[in-house]
């Protein structure tokens, strides 16, 4: 009897060890909890600043021009003498029509000029608008009055702005990949003074534009890296009893980091981040050392 019991115990131990040895290895994963909050969707685009006051001074008559000592970046005042043109009998001054800075000089040396020749361009750097070149397919999501932020090279904080108007004319621009893209201009106005933002603002200076196209309050959201796409359907893997389970979801807007979940989740689940190919329905999983985050 004792031998039978001992043999049974040995068999059970061998079976348990064999089961443990041949059990599929659990997949190491990282997770995040489903969260509740708000999401703001933005449309990002390159653009540039453009001066609202930009004047090109031209020769008002055939004659001889004095040398022009002003250089790009030099400040000028309204009514300041820019140069003089000798025509007919006496030289007449060419005056600046506004206070601002010189943005371009076409003619620096003295000599003959013809009527209408461009001489110098002056801009007001305090009165700027922003031009974003948006794909026409994306322009349908934009309306005047929408909020936006603008950044330039070297800017530490974004400049608040809003959409002022949309151009109804399209143009073709070649992308960095050599693809012809149909775009249109969207004009934005800053909501605060740009006078203290130098040196990263000026006429035709590069800008990074983000236009708010949608906002949802009090929604369920998951990290964008937890979504899995199969055809036109979306799903996530959740963890339940140390196993992965695939759940179909309906997604809404995203902000590049979080995605709105319209249906499929209750808000108490833990989703798997960046699930690898081995993560399938019912697969055994274990948390990585970095653990899930909330």
Secondary structure by P-SEA (a helix, b strand, c coil): caaaaaaaaaaaaaaaaaaaaaccbbbbbccccccbbbbbbbbbbbbbbbbcbbbbbccccbbbbccccccccccccccccccccccccbbbbbccccbbbbccccccccccccccccccccccccbbbbbbbccccccccccccccbbbbcccccbbbbbbbcccccbbbbbbcccbbbbbbbbbbbbbcccccccccccccccbbbbbbbccccccccccccccccccccbbbbbbbcccbbbbbbbccccccccbbbbcccccccbbbbcccccccccbbbbbbccccccc
